[in-house]
Amino acid sequence: MQIGEKAPDFALYNQENQLIRLSDFIGKKVALYFYPKDNTPGCTRQSCGFGERVGKFEEQNTVVLGISKDSVSSHQKFAQKYDFPFSILSDPELEVIKAYGVWQEKKLYGKVSMGVVRTSFLIDEQGVIVQIWNKAKADLNPQQMLDFLSGQK
């Protein structure tokens, strides 16, 4: 995916088993972040960072959505544990993860495997990608996105 491209639409279930489509949010901006796994340290810090700032995103007419390959039931436990005020979506078939190009080769301690590379996309009110954070830093990403939204880039 590249800046200026139309973001691929999707239909995935959230932690409350509701079907969520990107196209549901035409007219709003979407802060869409892909993360590797529920209840891991970095993913928890990133998701909690978005949760703590969700009101500030809403002030910018922006909806926060997270996506991982974890199951709806895993998302239910994760969201309840940390009281997330936004949807985290389940993509166990990797359809959306692959459509956005975030299923990539990863290296950890010399071991090579395929997995979700932490990546965030800011999508405008017409569904066009306006910014991408590749290999996003879990602790910094929510604030980086807010800063970009408020013109501080």
Steps between C-alpha positions, in 0.01 A plus 500: 500500500609853429395848601234627261355153432145405583506288816367148441153460649444211738238330711632349824354413839595700808531392862121528541441276195369795297584518130703816436574634152749771415232648273280550810725796582486703178481862620738429790873444513621157611813429703553136398775308673615143443668323788649150540328347805260567786641518853865536402696788655540723193153437365347567840690830536400609149133408545485662844662812348219521247244433772636782717484743207173391335325821610771709332460294181124557515563876529682468165197317345706179506399144583762259640501139374755230583547177303687179578465137398380403848152354541190693605509319837864602553404858415207485744735408787763757394247783464326418828827475691607850390154654443568612142247763385549410132472194276774247453432280200575135441663394170594133552494433124752785448290648217518861616848461649629387159294760308677774697840335449583455868548117488875492451814308575624578849828417670524447872822377660614371162180302440304591187121467496194664349293731715322831539737794490367775726372759254249785524302681234317829516205495262310816407125560483484369141688178577840608365825421685661830605783368722670169578717410797704193397656296780323730746638527852238372747563770760515793257247416229172623657649843577673518159164450333336766718782744430459442127125554526545827683749624239815454707629210286 
